[in-house]
Amino acid sequence: MPLDTLAILGAGTMGANIALDLAAHGRTVRLCDPRPEQLETARALIRANAEALRAHGLLEASADDVLARVRFTSKRDEAIAGAELILEAVPERLDLKRALYAELEAAVSPDVILASNTSTFMPTALAEGLRHPERLLVAHYWNPAHLLPLVELVPHAGTRADVLARVETLLRACGKQPVVLRKEVPGFIGNRLAFALQREAMDLVAKGVATPEEIDAVVRGCFGRRVPVTGIFGTADLGGLDVYAAICDSIFPGLCADRSAPEVLTRLVEQGRLGVKTGAGWRDYAPQEAEALRAALGEALIRSAKQDREARA
Ligand SMILES: NC(=O)c1ccc[n+]([C@@H]2O[C@H](COP(=O)([O-])OP(=O)(O)OC[C@H]3O[C@@H](n4cnc5c(N)ncnc54)[C@H](O)[C@@H]3O)[C@@H](O)[C@H]2O)c1
């Protein structure tokens, strides 16, 4: 049975663009947030992003047509009535998510699928206390959800196979490239890999080996160019696994093994250097520099989305 009517709870960074993506692919979406002003921000974001997609030939429908498929509401009951799938994109707090599921279970039938966009929590932890845990799984979109194709699908041991299959079918129909994890692990795959790199990069800064700018120059100039083409394991296969084994033996003992956020990062946070949103992070940003960085990323992601579309055609 296809999933056509979907409720998204949380209209923040993720919820709004997930709603755009689903509506752009013909689904009926209810987007719910307790803060009416956030719903208006989401509406404006969906319009702007839909117009940008259309301008680049990535969307045939008009922004008005897309918005016509999204009902914006601060009333949860209105959002979930008749929904076949409820995707939760509320803040990353386990207590909040669990309390929400408990309330949802009391309001919807056991057939309704519950999906979480959590970045880190394992589905077993999310499903604890549910009467029907078999209908829950993680569907982890990446930001910006309308441009990045990956969705990590993470079932727990008790998630029903047909629940997973229906969500995977929906995502493929929306042009996504879902990857199903065979076992649940905190942070799933993408964030584990990305943060392994973050940890080592921060350690190199803390040790005074290089500045953040110099480290970014290294990444851009070497494996940053190869990885999109050959991935992690294709890169290793091209390099030679005997060579890779020797490198592992040589450098693994000295790699960073910190088990919490390092001081070099927490110090920046304490200083209010939170990144572009406060005008400074690992470096300072004039407003136009922050904008240029965002625009460069947006253009690159649009280019990749066009390549994906051409490859599918
Ligand atoms: N931001 C990212 O890059 C990113 C990427 C992937 C996954 N995620 C995950 O997605 C989830 C949402 O993240 P975000 O960045 O969109 O957060 P956000 O803070 O931008 O948005 C969360 C929204 O949820 C609303 N909300 C709070 N309680 C609610 C409730 N009971 N019902 C409905 N709405 C409620 C808030 O008003 C807010 O607008 C988190 O679990 C996060 O870890 C975030």
The ligand as a Tripos MOL2 file, in Angstrom:
@<TRIPOS>MOLECULE
LIG
   44    48     1     0     0
SMALL
NO_CHARGES

@<TRIPOS>ATOM
      1 N1         19.5420   20.2750   11.5760 N.am      1 LIG1
      2 C1         20.1540   19.2650   11.0020 C.2       1 LIG1
      3 O1         21.1630   19.4310   10.3000 O.2       1 LIG1
      4 C2         19.6180   17.8690   11.1720 C.ar      1 LIG1
      5 C3         19.9750   16.8920   10.2190 C.ar      1 LIG1
      6 C4         19.4240   15.5960   10.3260 C.ar      1 LIG1
      7 C5         18.5880   15.2910   11.3950 C.ar      1 LIG1
      8 N2         18.2830   16.2610   12.3150 N.ar      1 LIG1
      9 C6         17.3620   15.8840   13.3940 C.3       1 LIG1
     10 O2         16.0580   16.3190   13.0500 O.3       1 LIG1
     11 C7         15.3300   16.6740   14.2300 C.3       1 LIG1
     12 C8         14.8780   18.1130   14.1040 C.3       1 LIG1
     13 O3         16.0190   18.9390   13.9320 O.3       1 LIG1
     14 P1         15.9040   20.4320   13.3620 P.3       1 LIG1
     15 O4         17.2890   20.8540   13.0780 O.co2     1 LIG1
     16 O5         14.8710   20.5000   12.3230 O.co2     1 LIG1
     17 O6         15.3820   21.1810   14.6820 O.3       1 LIG1
     18 P2         14.7070   22.6260   14.7890 P.3       1 LIG1
     19 O7         14.9600   23.0920   16.1580 O.co2     1 LIG1
     20 O8         15.0780   23.4800   13.6300 O.co2     1 LIG1
     21 O9         13.1320   22.2880   14.6270 O.3       1 LIG1
     22 C9         12.4080   21.5520   15.5550 C.3       1 LIG1
     23 C10        10.9710   22.0770   15.5440 C.3       1 LIG1
     24 O10        10.1840   21.1900   16.3140 O.3       1 LIG1
     25 C11         9.1590   21.9950   16.9350 C.3       1 LIG1
     26 N3          8.5730   21.2010   18.0160 N.ar      1 LIG1
     27 C12         8.9730   21.0830   19.3050 C.ar      1 LIG1
     28 N4          8.1510   20.2340   19.9550 N.ar      1 LIG1
     29 C13         7.2200   19.7970   19.0510 C.ar      1 LIG1
     30 C14         6.1170   18.9060   19.1130 C.ar      1 LIG1
     31 N5          5.7860   18.2660   20.2450 N.pl3     1 LIG1
     32 N6          5.3740   18.7050   17.9780 N.ar      1 LIG1
     33 C15         5.6940   19.3200   16.8140 C.ar      1 LIG1
     34 N7          6.7380   20.1900   16.7140 N.ar      1 LIG1
     35 C16         7.4980   20.4040   17.8220 C.ar      1 LIG1
     36 C17         9.8910   23.2360   17.3570 C.3       1 LIG1
     37 O11         8.9800   24.3180   17.5610 O.3       1 LIG1
     38 C18        10.8270   23.4630   16.1710 C.3       1 LIG1
     39 O12        10.2600   24.3580   15.2020 O.3       1 LIG1
     40 C19        16.2720   16.3970   15.3870 C.3       1 LIG1
     41 O13        16.0340   15.1050   15.8850 O.3       1 LIG1
     42 C20        17.6470   16.4890   14.7450 C.3       1 LIG1
     43 O14        18.6350   15.7590   15.4440 O.3       1 LIG1
     44 C21        18.7630   17.5300   12.2160 C.ar      1 LIG1
@<TRIPOS>BOND
     1     1     2 1
     2     2     3 2
     3     2     4 1
     4     4     5 ar
     5     4    44 ar
     6     5     6 ar
     7     6     7 ar
     8     7     8 ar
     9     8     9 1
    10     8    44 ar
    11     9    10 1
    12     9    42 1
    13    10    11 1
    14    11    12 1
    15    11    40 1
    16    12    13 1
    17    13    14 1
    18    14    15 2
    19    14    16 1
    20    14    17 1
    21    17    18 1
    22    18    19 2
    23    18    20 1
    24    18    21 1
    25    21    22 1
    26    22    23 1
    27    23    24 1
    28    23    38 1
    29    24    25 1
    30    25    26 1
    31    25    36 1
    32    26    27 ar
    33    26    35 ar
    34    27    28 ar
    35    28    29 ar
    36    29    30 ar
    37    29    35 ar
    38    30    31 1
    39    30    32 ar
    40    32    33 ar
    41    33    34 ar
    42    34    35 ar
    43    36    37 1
    44    36    38 1
    45    38    39 1
    46    40    41 1
    47    40    42 1
    48    42    43 1
@<TRIPOS>SUBSTRUCTURE
     1 LIG1         1 GROUP 0 **** ****
